[in-house]
Amino acid sequence: MGGGAEPPAQASIALALATAGSLFPLLSPVIGWIGVFVTGSVTNANVLFAGLQSTTATQIGVDPTLLAAANTAGGVMGKIVSPQSIAIAAAAVNSAGEESKITSMSIKYSAILLVLVCVWSYTLSLMVG
C-alpha cells in the first residue's frame, strides 16, 4: 500500500491482529471507524492504518485490497459521528452548543451502518479469499 517499509511497531501490531485469523475481516472496518473518529478524516485514517490492514491481510491469507477498502468503508461510518464533522454541522445550521444532542441522534446510525459494513467485509473475505 505504500512506497516504503512498514514501521516496526505497525508490523508488530499487524502480527498481533492476525491472531484473530479469519475473523479479522469482521473487525477490520472498526479500525477505520476509530481512525476517523479520532482524526476526523478518512484520508488520515487510511494513511495511518492501510499498511496495518494490508500486513494483517497478508498474514491471514485475505486479499489486502479488501481490508484496505474495509478500513475506508468503516471510516466513512465513523465520519458520521466524528467530533469535527458534528461541530461543523452544528455551526452550519445555527445549532452551536447542541453537538452532544446531534451526536446522540447520529451514533445509532453510525453503529448500525458499521455493523453492516463489518458483516459485508467478512462475507466478502470468504468469497474473495
SULKA-V909978 format. One record per pair of residues at least 6 apart in sequence whose C-alpha atoms are under 7 Angstrom apart, sorted by the first residue. I is the first residue (numbers start at 1). J is the second residue. If there is no record, write none. Layout:
I;J
I;J
This chain:
1;50
1;51
1;54
6;51
10;52
11;52
14;52
14;55
14;56
15;56
17;56
18;56
18;59
18;60
21;60
22;60
25;67
25;121
25;122
25;125
26;118
26;119
26;121
26;122
27;118
28;67
28;70
28;71
29;70
29;71
29;73
29;74
29;117
29;118
30;74
31;71
32;45
32;71
32;72
32;74
32;75
33;74
33;75
33;77
33;78
34;78
35;45
35;75
36;42
36;45
36;75
36;78
36;79
36;82
37;78
37;79
37;81
37;82
37;83
39;45
40;79
40;82
40;84
42;72
42;75
42;76
46;71
46;72
50;68
53;64
53;67
53;68
54;64
54;67
54;68
57;63
57;64
57;67
58;64
61;129
62;125
62;129
63;129
70;121
73;117
74;114
74;117
77;110
77;113
77;114
78;110
79;85
80;106
80;110
81;103
81;106
81;107
81;110
86;99
86;103
87;99
90;96
90;98
90;99
